[in-house]
Amino acid sequence: GQAAKGEYDHFMKKEITEQPTSLAQAIEGRIDPQAGRIDLEAFDDGAFADVGSVQLVACGTSYHAALYGAFALRDAGIQATAVLANEYSVAAPPVDDETLVVAVTQSGETADTLQALRLADAAGAETLTVTNVVGSTAAREADDALFIRAGPEIGVAATKTFSSQVVMLTLLAQRISTDLTGEASVDLESLLADLSRLPDKIERVLEESNAERIARQYEDCVSYFFIGRGLGYPVALEGALKFKEITYEHAEGFASGELKHGPLALVTPQTPVFAIFSGQEDEKTLKNAEEAQTRGAPVIAICPDDHPAVEVATDHLSIPDTRSELAGLLANVQLQLVSYHAANLLDRPIDKPRNLAKSVTVE
Ligand code: G6P
């Protein structure tokens, strides 16, 4: 049967709150921080030794996880790109038999994503899906599957599955790097130890978040902007997508450095700017945020308490300290909560936004 909401008013809130557990399930048995080992069950050591490049295909929130994953792969020295699945038939990068195409899909049933998977297969690529649903079409059709084990997600707006997808792709990046070069691209003991601490850090965000106060503070604004750089960029896109999906308010995500190349024309005191600090060139993102602030926009900094942005910004959403590879995940939880509370204040049907479906089975 369908999972129950229990004590929660909405599945979305339940699923946001479940993230410490769902993430712990995603990594359980797959990481050994002491030994610096990643075990992706179906894949023996060396399984990825002939991967020349990686293409990630996905839609919606899963596309943002794919963008995050592409950063993680490139950071690990692997040629990688994320492509919107619905653009794949007209805009696929070249494929050969050393191309690994990864379909990132919560449901495993999104028509656009399945179509891209089939095209990649026909072109001779190796295929893999990162999915939540065992027995889904993607899981059956791809050469291999990695399951994120997030448990059922009922809210139409994806939340917990994003975090688990990102973590799985982060593990995959290090596994591929290890198979290709004989070693991980980072100090694996330290990355895995930080990953194992992530569930507790998310718990802290959930317990201490002031997102409801922030949502109330900016309730009557006109547009909501989200900026980030590097790994903060997909989080900015995801923050904006979540916000527009469930509040019906106008929201956009930008790469921090792009703000000055157009969007700045929209900035007024009625357009709060949520700035994600992922630890990658934060000083530049802070300058970009200040350019908006100079035009009257309130800036809400999402960063640790001791970060220089706290002094400058109008408001602050706090996240615990962690490495830059994982900071975006903590920021994303804060943004999920902001969207949830903003939608709640507007009395929106949070779990079933108008015109949207959990899984879109038409192209
Ligand atoms: C729909 C949902 C989104 C989801 C997207 C991709 O549009 O409303 O929340 O991100 O499909 O779904 P998938 O199951 O492929 O991750």
Boltz pocket constraint, residues with backbone or C-beta under 6 A from the ligand:
constraints:
  - pocket:
      binder: B
      contacts: [[A, 59], [A, 60], [A, 61], [A, 62], [A, 104], [A, 105], [A, 106], [A, 107], [A, 108], [A, 109], [A, 110], [A, 113], [A, 156], [A, 157], [A, 158], [A, 356], [A, 357], [A, 358], [A, 359], [A, 360]]
      max_distance: 6.0
